[in-house]
């Protein structure tokens, strides 16, 4: 049986962070805690952020590991953190939704396309930012599958 890519346990509501690094670490820690990645993956997420910001626009960032972090991925998974107050990702970019991603064996492209479908709709981002339960957020992503 394959591990679920996203469950309500992978979603954190009403988080607040003082820095982009803290936000990325927390996003990665969920992936570690749920068994999707090894702890080394978090460092690769921070490395990746140094190369190019994972800010995607529309208040969304998708932190993920570098190309060589693939060995640290145990199973494909997502983590979602809602940050209603926003966290500064630099250059005036404020992030209110963090989506941590770990893709196994090329699955990350499928996962990214599903995230892109959900996040391309501004109203979906507003729903994620305003969600009062993990189930509300799960529902948005379930519609894509």
C-alpha positions in Angstrom: 0.0 0.0 0.0 1.4 3.4 -0.9 1.5 6.2 1.6 -1.0 9.0 1.1 0.6 12.0 -0.5 -1.5 14.5 1.4 -3.6 14.0 4.5 -5.1 16.3 7.1 -2.1 15.5 9.4 0.2 17.1 6.8 -1.6 20.5 7.1 -0.9 23.2 9.7 -3.2 26.1 10.1 -2.6 29.6 11.6 1.2 29.3 11.7 3.4 32.4 12.0 7.1 32.6 11.3 9.7 35.3 11.8 11.8 34.2 8.8 11.6 32.5 5.5 14.2 29.9 6.9 11.9 29.0 9.8 9.0 28.6 7.5 10.9 26.3 5.2 12.3 24.3 8.1 8.8 23.8 9.4 7.4 22.8 6.0 10.2 20.2 5.7 9.8 19.0 9.3 6.3 17.8 8.5 7.7 15.8 5.6 10.3 14.3 8.0 7.8 13.6 10.8 5.4 11.8 8.4 8.2 9.7 7.0 8.3 11.1 3.4 11.9 12.3 3.7 15.1 11.9 5.8 16.1 14.9 8.0 18.8 15.8 5.4 16.1 16.9 3.0 15.4 20.0 5.1 19.0 21.2 4.4 18.5 20.6 0.7 15.3 22.6 0.8 17.2 25.5 2.3 20.0 25.0 -0.3 17.4 25.1 -3.0 16.0 28.4 -1.7 19.5 29.9 -1.8 19.7 29.0 -5.6 16.3 30.4 -6.5 13.4 31.5 -4.5 10.5 29.0 -4.4 8.0 31.9 -4.2 5.6 31.3 -7.1 3.4 34.4 -6.9 -0.1 34.7 -5.5 1.1 34.4 -1.9 2.4 30.8 -2.5 5.8 29.2 -2.0 6.6 25.6 -2.9 9.8 24.7 -0.9 11.5 21.5 -2.1 14.9 19.9 -2.2 17.7 20.3 -4.7 18.2 17.8 -7.6 20.7 15.8 -5.5 18.1 15.6 -2.6 16.3 12.7 -4.4 18.2 10.2 -2.4 16.6 11.7 0.8 13.1 11.1 -0.5 11.5 8.0 1.0 8.0 8.5 -0.5 6.1 11.2 -2.3 4.4 13.6 0.0 3.1 17.1 0.6 2.9 19.4 3.5 0.8 22.6 3.6 1.2 25.4 6.1 -1.2 28.3 6.2 0.4 31.6 7.3 -2.5 34.1 7.5 -0.2 36.9 8.6 2.3 36.1 5.9 6.1 35.5 6.0 8.5 37.6 4.0 10.3 35.6 1.3 12.4 38.6 0.2 11.9 41.2 -2.6 8.6 42.2 -1.2 7.1 38.7 -1.7 4.8 37.7 1.1 3.9 34.1 1.4 0.7 32.9 3.1 0.6 29.4 1.8 3.7 27.1 2.0 3.5 23.8 0.1 6.4 21.5 0.9 6.9 18.8 -1.7 8.9 15.6 -1.9 8.6 13.5 -5.1 9.8 10.0 -5.5 10.8 8.5 -8.9 9.6 11.4 -11.0 6.2 11.8 -9.3 7.1 15.3 -8.3 6.1 16.6 -11.8 2.6 15.1 -11.4 2.3 16.6 -7.9 3.5 20.0 -9.1 1.0 20.0 -11.9 -1.8 19.3 -9.4 -0.6 22.1 -7.1 -0.4 24.4 -10.1 -4.0 23.7 -11.0 -5.2 24.5 -7.5 -2.9 27.5 -7.0 -3.5 29.1 -10.4 -7.0 30.1 -9.2 -6.7 33.2 -6.9 -10.0 32.2 -5.2 -8.5 28.8 -4.2 -5.5 30.6 -2.5 -8.0 32.8 -0.6 -9.9 29.7 0.4 -6.6 28.1 1.7 -5.6 31.2 3.6 -9.1 31.5 5.1 -9.6 27.8 5.8 -10.5 27.0 9.4 -9.9 23.2 9.0 -7.4 21.0 7.3 -10.4 19.2 5.6 -11.3 22.4 3.8 -7.8 22.6 2.3 -7.8 18.8 1.5 -11.1 19.3 -0.4 -9.5 21.8 -2.8 -6.8 19.3 -3.7 -9.2 16.4 -3.9 -11.1 18.1 -6.6 -8.0 18.0 -8.8 -7.5 14.2 -8.6 
